[in-house]
Amino acid sequence: MMLEEKNDNLHEADGSQENETQDVSQNENPQIEEQSENNADAVEAEAETVAAENADAVEISPEELEETIAVSENQEALDAIAHSNAEESEDETLKERHEIPMQDYEAMDMESLVQELEKLVAVEKVMSVKDHVEEIKSAFLSKYNHFIEEKREEFLAENPDTTEDFHYHLPLKVKFDTLFNQYRDKKNTHFKSLQNNLKSNLDVRLAIVEELKELINPQENIKDTLKHFNELRERWKNAGPIPRDKYNHVWNNYHFHVENFYDYLHLDREARDLDFKHNLELKQKIITRVEVLVNEPDVNKAFRELQDLHKIWKEDIGPVSREHREAIWNTFSELTKKIHDKRELLFEKQRGTEQENLEKKKEIISKIEELAKEKVEAHSSWQGQIEKVEALRNEFFSTGKVPSDVNEETWSAFKNAVRDFNALKNSFYKDIKKDQQDNLNKKLALVERANALKDSEDFAATTPIMKQIQEEWKQIGHVPRKYSDSIWKDFKEACNHYFDKLHAQRNEVNSEEIEAFDKKKAYLETIKDFALTGEHKADLDAIKAHIETWKGFGKVPHARRHIEGKFNKILDALFDKLSLSKKDSEMARFNSRIDQLSSSDDTRKLENEKIFLIRKIEEVQQEIFQLENNIQFFANAKKDNPMVLEVKKNIERHKESLQMWKDKLKQIRNIKTE
C-alpha cells in the first residue's frame, strides 16, 4: 500500500500501532516519505501494476482497494491543509492575506491597478499582500507592454525611414515602478529578517529532538525524566517558525519521539492516562467544531478555521490512548475531507466562470480578427473601425480571468489580432501619407503667396486673389498632423493681416462716401429750384455745370445710391424743357448716367451697358435689313406710293436710332480706353 499511516503527520501525533515493536535506538532520525500521488486513480493503477509483476502475490480485494482509495482521498484533503499550514507557520503574516480581498485585477485598467497597488504597499505586513501584488504586477505589465507595442507600431508606421530609437514616456508606469520598488524593498527587508529567525528556530527544534532521544534512559529517575520532558515540550512550543520545507519532517520526528516517550517508558500509568483523557477531550471538542464548520456557508472561512484546528491538533495537543487513536483520527480526517470537497466544488465553479470568460475572450478575439481583414478605403471609415477595436479591447480587459493554463495562449492570440489590425490600419495611413505630404506642399505654397500679398494696397486687384487663395486652401485635404496647427496659424495670420488693412481702408472710404452723400443731399435741394432762361446754350452749359458739380462730390455708400436716381429725374426734367433735338437730349442723359457709372468704379455695370448697346445695334441693323428687303417688293410701284413712303420713313428713323446707339457705344469705349 502506497499510503502508510505512519506517513500521516496528524495521525502520528497520536502514535500508531506499528510503532509498538519498533526499536527506538534504530529510528533516531526517521525520514518520512512524501506521497507521490494523491488520487484514487494513482492508487488503483499501482495496485494493478503490482499484481501484474507479482503473479504469486496475494490479490487485492475490492474492499481493500476501496479502503485504499478512501485513504488516498482523505490524504489529498490532509495534504492541502498541511501545505497551507507549513507555509503560514513559516511566516505568520501570510495568514492575514485571507482578510484582504483578492480583486479581479485582470478586469482593471492600468490606472485602477496602480491605485490598488498604492493601497497594498501601505499595508505594514508586506507578505500578507504578496499574492495580490504579484497579480497586479502581472496584469499591469501585460496591459503596459501591449500599449507600448501599439505605440511603437504607430511610430514606425508614421516614420518608416527613421533611424531613431523609439521612446515613449508614460507617467503612470513611473508611478507603478516607484510603488513596486517600495513594496520589493519592504519585502526584502522582511524576508532577510525572517530567514535569520527561521534558521535559528530550526536549530533550536532539532536540538530539542536530539534531547528527546536521550530521554529514553532506564537508568534515570522517572520523575526527573518526566520533568525534563515537560520542559522540552514547553521549549518546543515557544521555539518559533521554521522553514516550510522542513516543517513536516521536523514535526514528524518530534512526534515520533514524543510517542516513544509515552509508549516505551515506564511512566506513571495514572498520570499518562489522565493526559490521554485530557487530550481526547480536546480533540473531541475540535471534532465538534469541525462538524459545525461542515455546514458553514462561507467555504473559504470554514477552510481557514479548519487549518487552525489542524495546527492545534498537531502542535498543541498530545497523543490519546491507542484504543481511540485510529477512530478519532478517522473521524477528523473524514470531516476534513467534506470541507475540502466543498472547497473543491467552489474552485470548480470558479474554474467554470474562468471557462466562460475564456469563451467570451475568444469571441472578442475573433471579432478583432474579422476587423483586421476588412478593406477600408476612407479615413472616416477607419475612425469607425478604430472605435470598434477600442471597444473590443476594453471589453477584453474587463471580462476577467481565464484558466491559468491558457492565459498566455489567450493573451498572445489577442495581441496578434490587435497587431494584425494595426498593421492593416498603418498600411492605409502609410499610403495616404504621401498625399498628405503633397497637400502640405500645396498649403505651404499658398502660405507663401498670402505672405507676398498681405502688404499690398492695390485692394481692387488683390482682394479677389486673396479670396481665391482661401478657396483653394479649403479644397486641399489633410496634412500630416504634426504640421497641421503651425501651417494653419501662418496662413491665418497672413490673411488676417491683409483683410484687416482692407477693412481699415474701407472704413476710411466709407466716411468719405457718407460726407459725399450729405453734400449731394443738400445740393439736391438747391437744384430743385433751378429754372431755365430759355437761352439754349446758356441753359445747356448750366446743366452740364450741375452735372460736373454733382460728380465732384464723389461716390456715396452703396446703400444710399438712390440719391443718384433722384438727381437723374431732375436732369431728365431739365432736358425735356431744354430746346434740344431728341438725339441730343438722349445723348445728354446717357452721358450723365455713364459719367456716374464710370465714377463708381463699377466696371461690371459698364460692361453690361456695352453688351446691351451691342445687342441693340444688332437688332436695329437687322430691322433695317428687313425693311430694305421688304421695299424690293415695291420696285414697280410709284415713288409717291403711300406704303413705299412709309417704309422709307421707317428706314430713316431706324438709321437715326442706329447712329445714336453707335454713338453711345463709342462713348463707353472711349471711357474704357482712357
LUMMI-637205 format. One line per 8 residues: number of its first residue (from 0); their letters; for each residue z, y, x of C-alpha. Coordinates in Angstrom, 2 decimals, m for minus. Layout:
<rs>
NUM	A	Z:Y:X  ...
</rs>
This chain:
<rs>
0	MMLEEKND	0.00:0.00:0.00  m1.05:3.41:1.49  1.72:5.43:m0.01  5.09:4.14:1.08  8.15:5.58:m0.49  9.53:6.38:2.95  6.78:8.98:3.29  8.01:10.84:0.23
8	NLHEADGS	10.01:13.80:1.56  12.13:14.31:m1.51  12.75:10.66:m2.11  14.10:10.29:1.41  16.59:12.99:0.57  18.32:10.27:m1.46  17.69:7.50:1.02  15.57:4.35:0.50
16	QENETQDV	16.39:0.70:0.24  14.05:m0.19:3.05  16.27:1.73:5.45  19.26:m0.56:4.93  18.25:m3.10:7.57  16.63:m0.62:9.96  18.27:m0.19:13.33  19.22:3.45:13.81
24	SQNENPQI	19.01:3.25:17.56  15.37:2.21:17.32  14.41:5.04:14.95  15.76:8.12:16.65  12.63:10.24:16.04  10.52:8.64:13.28  7.04:10.08:12.68  6.20:10.47:9.03
32	EEQSENNA	2.58:9.65:8.33  0.67:12.17:6.26  m1.15:10.87:3.28  m4.91:10.91:3.89  m5.96:10.60:0.25  m4.01:11.67:m2.81  m6.05:10.45:m5.71  m6.20:7.21:m7.58
40	DAVEAEAE	m9.83:6.55:m6.66  m8.98:6.51:m2.96  m6.13:4.07:m3.53  m8.29:1.76:m5.62  m11.12:1.91:m3.09  m8.80:0.96:m0.24  m7.37:m1.91:m2.25  m10.87:m3.28:m2.79
48	TVAAENAD	m11.69:m2.90:0.91  m8.54:m4.73:1.98  m9.30:m7.56:m0.47  m12.83:m7.92:0.89  m11.72:m8.01:4.53  m8.89:m10.44:3.93  m10.12:m13.26:1.76  m6.86:m15.14:2.25
56	AVEISPEE	m4.71:m12.15:1.33  m2.85:m12.03:m1.92  m4.95:m10.33:m4.63  m3.53:m7.08:m6.04  m2.61:m7.47:m9.66  m3.66:m4.88:m12.29  m0.02:m3.94:m12.77  0.42:m3.31:m9.05
64	LEETIAVS	m2.80:m1.32:m8.93  m1.72:0.79:m11.90  1.62:1.42:m10.25  m0.16:2.43:m7.03  m2.38:4.87:m8.92  0.62:6.36:m10.71  2.43:6.82:m7.40  m0.70:8.46:m5.98
72	ENQEALDA	m0.99:10.87:m8.92  2.69:11.76:m8.65  2.28:12.24:m4.91  m0.55:14.70:m5.47  1.78:16.87:m7.54  4.58:16.50:m4.99  2.27:17.41:m2.14  1.30:20.63:m3.92
80	IAHSNAEE	4.98:21.54:m4.17  5.67:20.52:m0.57  2.77:22.58:0.75  3.87:25.71:m1.12  7.49:25.31:m0.08  6.56:24.74:3.55  4.53:27.96:3.52  7.21:30.03:1.79
88	SEDETLKE	10.00:28.53:3.89  8.26:29.82:6.99  8.15:33.40:5.62  10.37:34.16:2.64  8.42:37.37:1.86  5.46:35.22:0.81  7.38:34.24:m2.29  7.12:37.78:m3.67
96	RHEIPMQD	3.31:37.63:m3.74  3.66:35.93:m7.15  5.20:39.10:m8.54  2.16:41.21:m7.55  m0.74:40.58:m9.94  m3.99:39.43:m8.39  m6.73:41.64:m9.84  m10.38:40.73:m10.34
104	YEAMDMES	m11.40:42.56:m7.19  m14.98:41.30:m7.35  m15.50:43.35:m10.52  m14.25:46.62:m8.98  m16.37:49.29:m7.33  m15.69:50.43:m3.77  m13.65:53.46:m4.78  m11.35:51.38:m7.01
112	LVQELEKL	m10.92:48.80:m4.23  m9.79:51.49:m1.79  m7.30:52.78:m4.36  m5.88:49.25:m4.80  m5.66:48.79:m1.03  m3.77:52.07:m0.72  m1.17:50.82:m3.22  m0.73:47.47:m1.44
120	VAVEKVMS	m0.42:48.98:2.04  2.60:50.93:0.78  4.42:47.64:m0.01  7.15:47.03:2.58  6.95:43.23:2.64  3.49:43.06:4.14  2.99:39.29:3.93  3.54:39.33:0.16
128	VKDHVEEI	0.20:41.13:m0.24  m1.73:39.16:2.39  m3.92:37.28:m0.09  m4.52:40.40:m2.16  m5.62:42.42:0.87  m7.97:39.68:2.05  m9.60:39.51:m1.40  m10.03:43.30:m1.40
136	KSAFLSKY	m11.46:43.24:2.11  m14.00:40.58:1.19  m15.08:42.38:m2.00  m15.28:45.81:m0.34  m17.25:44.69:2.72  m19.72:42.76:0.57  m20.44:45.86:m1.51  m20.43:48.17:1.51
144	NHFIEEKR	m22.83:46.02:3.53  m25.16:45.79:0.54  m25.01:49.57:0.14  m25.79:50.18:3.83  m28.69:47.71:3.77  m30.25:49.66:0.90  m29.78:52.98:2.68  m31.34:51.53:5.86
152	EEFLAENP	m34.35:50.27:3.91  m34.77:53.70:2.28  m34.58:55.38:5.69  m37.19:53.09:7.22  m39.45:53.49:4.20  m39.30:57.28:4.47  m39.61:57.25:8.27  m41.87:54.28:9.15
160	DTTEDFHY	m42.77:55.58:12.60  m39.33:56.79:13.65  m37.66:55.69:16.86  m34.26:57.00:15.78  m31.39:54.63:15.11  m30.19:54.50:11.51  m26.77:56.04:10.86  m25.03:56.59:7.57
168	HLPLKVKF	m21.59:58.15:7.17  m19.58:57.06:4.14  m16.17:58.78:3.98  m14.89:56.02:1.69  m15.47:53.45:4.47  m13.48:55.59:6.91  m10.58:55.68:4.45  m10.81:51.91:3.92
176	DTLFNQYR	m10.73:51.24:7.69  m7.74:53.53:8.13  m5.78:51.78:5.37  m6.72:48.30:6.54  m5.69:49.12:10.12  m2.33:50.30:8.83  m1.90:47.00:6.99  m3.01:44.98:10.03
184	DKKNTHFK	m0.58:46.79:12.34  2.29:46.19:9.92  1.29:42.54:9.58  1.07:42.01:13.36  4.47:43.59:13.88  5.98:41.39:11.18  4.22:38.28:12.49  5.44:38.76:16.08
192	SLQNNLKS	9.00:39.16:14.91  8.66:36.16:12.62  7.18:33.92:15.33  10.07:34.55:17.69  12.58:33.70:14.95  10.67:30.59:13.86  10.66:29.12:17.34  14.34:29.87:17.85
200	NLDVRLAI	15.27:28.34:14.48  13.17:25.25:15.21  15.06:24.68:18.45  18.36:25.02:16.58  17.33:22.49:13.91  16.03:19.99:16.46  19.32:20.27:18.33  21.22:19.59:15.09
208	VEELKELI	19.12:16.48:14.52  19.97:15.29:18.03  23.67:15.81:17.32  23.34:13.85:14.08  22.02:10.90:16.06  25.11:10.96:18.23  27.48:10.91:15.25  26.95:7.19:14.71
216	NPQENIKD	29.54:6.08:17.21  32.06:3.37:16.14  34.41:4.44:18.93  35.17:7.85:17.44  37.77:8.64:14.82  36.20:8.68:11.37  37.95:11.90:10.35  36.71:13.76:13.42
224	TLKHFNEL	33.23:12.40:12.85  33.23:13.50:9.20  34.43:16.97:10.20  31.66:17.22:12.79  29.12:16.02:10.20  30.13:18.75:7.75  29.87:21.35:10.48  26.35:20.17:11.28
232	RERWKNAG	25.36:20.36:7.61  26.64:23.95:7.41  24.82:24.91:10.60  21.64:23.32:9.23  21.96:25.26:6.00  22.13:28.58:7.90  19.58:27.79:10.60  16.76:29.84:9.03
240	PIPRDKYN	12.99:29.23:8.54  10.80:27.19:10.90  7.00:26.89:11.34  5.31:25.41:8.30  3.51:22.73:10.31  6.91:21.43:11.49  8.68:21.80:8.17  8.21:18.33:6.62
248	HVWNNYHF	8.59:16.46:9.89  11.87:18.17:10.82  13.31:17.87:7.32  12.41:14.17:7.14  14.14:13.49:10.46  17.19:15.38:9.32  17.46:13.47:6.03  16.79:10.20:7.75
256	HVENFYDY	19.84:10.63:9.95  21.96:12.04:7.11  21.21:8.91:5.09  22.04:6.74:8.06  25.32:8.51:8.36  26.15:7.75:4.72  24.84:4.19:4.68  25.76:2.76:8.04
264	LHLDREAR	29.06:4.29:8.98  32.30:3.04:7.63  33.17:6.23:5.76  35.86:6.70:3.24  34.32:4.91:0.27  36.14:7.04:m2.28  35.07:10.31:m0.63  31.50:9.09:m0.34
272	DLDFKHNL	31.37:8.01:m3.99  32.68:11.40:m5.09  29.99:13.08:m3.01  27.33:10.79:m4.53  28.60:11.59:m8.03  28.57:15.34:m7.38  25.02:15.19:m6.02  23.92:13.12:m9.01
280	ELKQKIIT	25.30:15.69:m11.43  23.48:18.48:m9.62  20.19:16.59:m9.67  20.62:15.73:m13.34  21.03:19.44:m14.05  17.81:20.10:m12.17  16.04:17.45:m14.24  17.36:19.03:m17.44
288	RVEVLVNE	15.98:22.38:m16.35  12.60:20.84:m15.44  12.42:19.25:m18.90  12.65:22.78:m20.33  10.03:24.05:m17.87  7.54:21.44:m19.08  7.27:23.43:m22.32  7.20:26.88:m20.67
296	PDVNKAFR	4.07:28.78:m21.91  3.68:30.61:m18.59  2.50:27.73:m16.43  2.50:29.69:m13.17  6.04:30.87:m13.81  7.12:27.27:m14.51  5.45:26.03:m11.32  7.13:28.70:m9.18
304	ELQDLHKI	10.57:27.81:m10.57  9.77:24.14:m10.02  9.12:24.99:m6.35  12.60:26.49:m6.13  14.16:23.45:m7.79  12.39:21.11:m5.36  13.70:23.17:m2.49  17.27:22.98:m3.85
312	WKEDIGPV	16.87:19.22:m4.41  15.70:18.73:m0.86  17.64:21.30:1.14  20.91:21.88:m0.70  21.81:18.60:m2.43  22.67:15.43:m0.58  21.82:11.82:m1.49  23.05:9.84:m4.50
320	SREHREAI	24.10:6.21:m4.70  21.39:3.60:m4.23  21.65:2.39:m7.82  20.48:5.82:m9.12  18.17:6.91:m6.33  14.89:5.43:m7.48  15.39:6.12:m11.20  16.39:9.75:m10.83
328	WNTFSELT	13.67:10.41:m8.29  11.03:8.82:m10.52  12.16:10.96:m13.45  11.98:14.12:m11.32  8.56:13.26:m9.88  7.10:12.39:m13.31  8.29:15.71:m14.76  6.84:17.42:m11.70
336	KKIHDKRE	3.51:15.77:m12.40  3.50:17.05:m16.00  3.89:20.66:m14.86  1.37:20.07:m12.11  m1.12:18.67:m14.66  m0.67:21.73:m16.89  m1.29:23.92:m13.86  m4.45:21.96:m13.05
344	LLFEKQRG	m5.65:22.46:m16.62  m5.11:26.19:m16.18  m7.08:26.09:m12.95  m9.78:24.11:m14.70  m10.00:26.79:m17.37  m10.26:29.43:m14.67  m12.98:27.41:m12.99  m14.75:27.31:m16.36
352	TEQENLEK	m14.61:31.11:m16.53  m15.94:31.27:m12.99  m18.79:28.97:m14.02  m19.58:31.28:m16.94  m19.60:34.21:m14.51  m21.97:32.25:m12.30  m24.42:31.75:m15.16  m24.26:35.46:m16.03
360	KKEIISKI	m24.89:36.44:m12.43  m27.81:34.03:m12.18  m29.32:35.65:m15.28  m28.84:39.11:m13.74  m30.49:37.97:m10.51  m33.38:36.54:m12.50  m33.91:39.88:m14.27  m33.93:41.76:m10.95
368	EELAKEKV	m36.41:39.24:m9.56  m38.71:39.89:m12.54  m38.47:43.65:m11.98  m39.33:43.05:m8.32  m42.67:41.58:m9.43  m43.76:44.28:m11.88  m46.53:46.57:m10.63  m45.67:50.19:m11.41
376	EAHSSWQG	m48.09:52.99:m10.57  m46.28:56.17:m11.62  m43.23:57.99:m10.26  m41.75:58.46:m13.74  m42.11:54.74:m14.44  m40.42:53.92:m11.15  m37.47:56.07:m12.11  m37.07:53.89:m15.20
384	QIEKVEAL	m37.26:50.72:m13.07  m34.67:52.07:m10.66  m32.30:52.85:m13.54  m32.70:49.30:m14.86  m31.86:47.76:m11.47  m28.88:50.08:m11.04  m27.55:48.99:m14.43  m28.04:45.32:m13.48
392	RNEFFSTG	m26.27:45.89:m10.14  m23.27:47.41:m11.91  m23.24:44.51:m14.36  m23.37:42.02:m11.47  m20.40:43.63:m9.74  m18.36:43.82:m12.95  m18.97:40.22:m14.01  m16.14:38.76:m11.94
400	KVPSDVNE	m15.58:35.83:m9.60  m17.74:32.74:m9.32  m16.76:29.34:m7.86  m15.93:29.82:m4.19  m18.31:27.07:m3.05  m21.32:29.01:m4.42  m20.08:32.52:m3.79  m22.09:33.07:m0.60
408	ETWSAFKN	m25.17:31.49:m2.11  m24.96:33.71:m5.22  m24.34:36.83:m3.18  m27.28:36.02:m0.91  m29.60:35.48:m3.90  m28.51:38.82:m5.36  m29.11:40.68:m2.09  m32.54:39.08:m1.70
416	AVRDFNAL	m33.54:40.04:m5.25  m32.47:43.66:m4.74  m34.14:43.71:m1.31  m37.43:42.49:m2.82  m37.24:45.18:m5.49  m36.54:47.87:m2.90  m39.43:46.61:m0.75  m41.81:46.98:m3.71
424	KNSFYKDI	m40.40:50.41:m4.55  m40.59:51.60:m0.94  m44.17:50.36:m0.67  m45.13:52.53:m3.65  m43.44:55.62:m2.26  m44.92:54.95:1.16  m48.39:55.07:m0.43  m47.71:58.36:m2.20
432	KKDQQDNL	m46.06:59.87:0.86  m49.48:60.76:2.26  m50.30:62.55:m1.00  m47.02:64.41:m0.77  m47.87:65.45:2.79  m51.27:66.73:1.60  m49.50:68.62:m1.19  m47.16:70.11:1.39
440	NKKLALVE	m50.09:71.35:3.46  m51.71:72.91:0.37  m48.50:74.68:m0.61  m47.96:75.90:2.94  m51.44:77.45:2.80  m50.54:79.18:m0.48  m47.32:80.50:1.05  m49.38:81.89:3.94
448	RANALKDS	m51.82:83.61:1.52  m48.97:85.02:m0.58  m47.27:86.42:2.54  m50.55:88.01:3.64  m50.97:89.77:0.26  m47.38:90.66:m0.56  m47.57:94.14:1.02  m50.94:95.05:m0.48
456	EDFAATTP	m51.10:98.27:m2.52  m54.52:97.59:m3.99  m52.86:96.31:m7.13  m56.00:96.15:m9.23  m57.66:93.73:m6.78  m54.59:91.88:m5.53  m52.78:91.15:m8.81  m55.40:88.70:m10.16
464	IMKQIQEE	m55.43:86.91:m6.80  m51.64:86.56:m6.75  m51.66:85.22:m10.30  m54.35:82.73:m9.31  m52.23:81.61:m6.33  m49.32:80.99:m8.69  m51.53:78.90:m10.99  m52.76:76.83:m8.04
472	WKQIGHVP	m49.14:76.23:m6.99  m48.36:74.80:m10.44  m51.28:72.38:m10.23  m50.18:70.89:m6.89  m47.94:67.81:m7.13  m44.70:66.86:m5.38  m43.99:67.45:m1.71  m41.53:65.50:0.49
480	RKYSDSIW	m38.04:66.07:m0.85  m36.64:67.46:2.40  m39.18:70.34:2.33  m39.18:71.00:m1.42  m36.39:73.59:m1.60  m37.30:75.52:1.53  m41.03:75.87:0.77  m40.34:76.94:m2.81
488	KDFKEACN	m37.90:79.57:m1.51  m40.54:81.01:0.86  m43.22:81.09:m1.85  m40.92:82.66:m4.44  m39.80:85.37:m2.02  m43.42:86.34:m1.21  m44.42:86.50:m4.90  m41.31:88.41:m5.93
496	HYFDKLHA	m41.86:90.91:m3.11  m45.38:91.72:m4.35  m44.62:91.84:m8.07  m41.51:93.94:m7.53  m43.76:96.53:m5.84  m46.30:96.23:m8.65  m43.66:96.81:m11.32  m42.28:99.79:m9.42
504	QRNEVNSE	m45.78:101.31:m9.24  m46.39:100.65:m12.92  m43.12:102.30:m13.82  m44.22:105.36:m11.86  m47.66:105.34:m13.55  m46.09:104.91:m16.95  m44.11:108.10:m16.50  m47.36:109.93:m15.73
512	EIEAFDKK	m49.05:108.41:m18.78  m46.20:109.49:m21.06  m46.49:113.01:m19.69  m50.28:112.89:m20.36  m49.62:111.75:m23.93  m47.24:114.62:m24.55  m49.81:117.13:m23.26  m52.63:115.61:m25.33
520	KAYLETIK	m50.44:115.62:m28.42  m49.71:119.30:m28.00  m53.35:120.10:m27.20  m54.47:118.21:m30.28  m52.56:120.71:m32.43  m54.37:123.67:m30.83  m57.89:122.21:m31.07  m57.50:121.58:m34.81
528	DFALTGEH	m57.75:125.34:m35.36  m60.83:125.75:m33.14  m63.77:127.36:m35.02  m67.43:127.58:m34.03  m69.01:131.01:m33.57  m72.43:129.94:m34.75  m73.99:130.56:m31.37  m75.33:127.20:m30.31
536	KADLDAIK	m74.99:127.36:m26.54  m71.57:129.05:m26.56  m70.24:126.56:m29.09  m71.60:123.58:m27.11  m70.05:124.86:m23.87  m66.72:125.37:m25.67  m66.76:121.81:m26.98  m67.57:120.49:m23.50
544	AHIETWKG	m64.70:122.56:m22.09  m62.31:120.98:m24.59  m63.56:117.54:m23.53  m63.01:118.33:m19.83  m59.52:119.68:m20.54  m58.66:116.55:m22.51  m59.94:114.32:m19.71  m57.89:116.30:m17.21
552	FGKVPHAR	m54.63:115.30:m18.86  m55.21:111.69:m17.69  m54.56:108.28:m19.27  m51.96:107.67:m21.93  m49.82:104.49:m22.42  m51.79:101.62:m23.89  m49.55:101.55:m26.96  m50.34:105.25:m27.69
560	RHIEGKFN	m54.11:105.24:m27.30  m54.50:106.01:m30.97  m54.38:109.68:m29.97  m57.84:109.25:m28.43  m59.20:108.34:m31.87  m57.74:111.49:m33.37  m59.41:113.60:m30.71  m62.77:111.85:m31.28
568	KILDALFD	m62.58:112.59:m35.03  m62.16:116.31:m34.29  m65.11:116.17:m31.89  m67.25:114.38:m34.49  m66.49:117.14:m37.00  m67.37:119.83:m34.46  m70.61:118.13:m33.51  m71.55:117.81:m37.17
576	KLSLSKKD	m71.09:121.57:m37.59  m72.99:122.33:m34.41  m76.69:123.08:m34.91  m77.88:120.16:m32.74  m80.50:117.57:m33.31  m79.33:114.19:m34.43  m80.16:112.79:m31.00  m78.27:115.50:m29.14
584	SEMARFNS	m75.28:115.13:m31.41  m75.21:111.36:m30.97  m75.53:111.63:m27.20  m72.76:114.20:m27.07  m70.43:111.90:m28.93  m71.48:108.96:m26.76  m70.91:110.86:m23.55  m67.43:111.84:m24.70
592	RIDQLSSS	m66.49:108.26:m25.52  m67.97:106.92:m22.28  m66.05:109.50:m20.30  m62.83:108.26:m21.93  m63.66:104.64:m21.13  m64.51:105.43:m17.53  m61.31:107.41:m17.06  m59.23:104.48:m18.36
600	DDTRKLEN	m60.45:102.18:m15.54  m61.12:99.54:m18.17  m64.25:98.00:m16.65  m64.24:95.25:m19.25  m64.85:97.70:m22.11  m67.63:99.46:m20.18  m69.23:96.10:m19.50  m69.03:95.18:m23.19
608	EKIFLIRK	m70.62:98.51:m24.12  m73.50:97.87:m21.71  m74.12:94.42:m23.19  m74.11:95.94:m26.68  m76.72:98.54:m25.68  m78.98:95.94:m24.07  m78.92:93.88:m27.26  m79.66:96.95:m29.41
616	IEEVQQEI	m82.61:97.81:m27.19  m83.95:94.28:m27.54  m83.52:94.42:m31.33  m85.35:97.76:m31.67  m88.15:96.64:m29.36  m88.56:93.52:m31.48  m88.73:95.60:m34.67  m91.35:97.96:m33.13
624	FQLENNIQ	m93.37:94.96:m32.05  m93.18:93.52:m35.54  m94.22:96.85:m37.17  m97.13:97.32:m34.79  m98.19:93.76:m35.50  m97.99:94.42:m39.25  m100.19:97.53:m39.09  m103.04:95.38:m37.83
632	FFANAKKD	m103.34:94.07:m41.35  m104.38:97.59:m42.42  m107.16:98.04:m39.82  m109.81:98.78:m42.51  m107.57:101.00:m44.61  m107.98:104.73:m44.77  m105.89:106.91:m42.50  m104.22:108.61:m45.39
640	NPMVLEVK	m103.19:105.32:m46.95  m99.51:105.82:m48.04  m98.45:102.39:m46.81  m100.10:102.92:m43.41  m98.50:106.34:m43.10  m95.03:104.86:m43.95  m95.37:102.13:m41.31  m96.42:104.65:m38.66
648	KNIERHKE	m93.44:106.90:m39.51  m91.15:103.89:m39.25  m92.58:103.03:m35.85  m91.94:106.59:m34.63  m88.32:106.51:m35.88  m87.73:103.22:m34.05  m89.25:104.60:m30.87  m86.93:107.62:m31.03
656	SLQMWKDK	m83.99:105.25:m31.61  m85.17:103.07:m28.72  m85.24:106.05:m26.41  m81.71:107.02:m27.45  m80.38:103.52:m26.75  m82.14:103.56:m23.37  m80.60:106.94:m22.55  m77.15:105.57:m23.41
664	LKQIRNIK	m77.70:102.53:m21.21  m78.87:104.78:m18.38  m75.74:106.87:m18.80  m73.46:103.79:m18.43  m75.40:102.53:m15.43  m75.06:105.90:m13.77  m71.25:105.71:m14.26  m71.06:102.24:m12.69
672	TE	m73.09:103.31:m9.63  m71.06:106.45:m8.94
</rs>
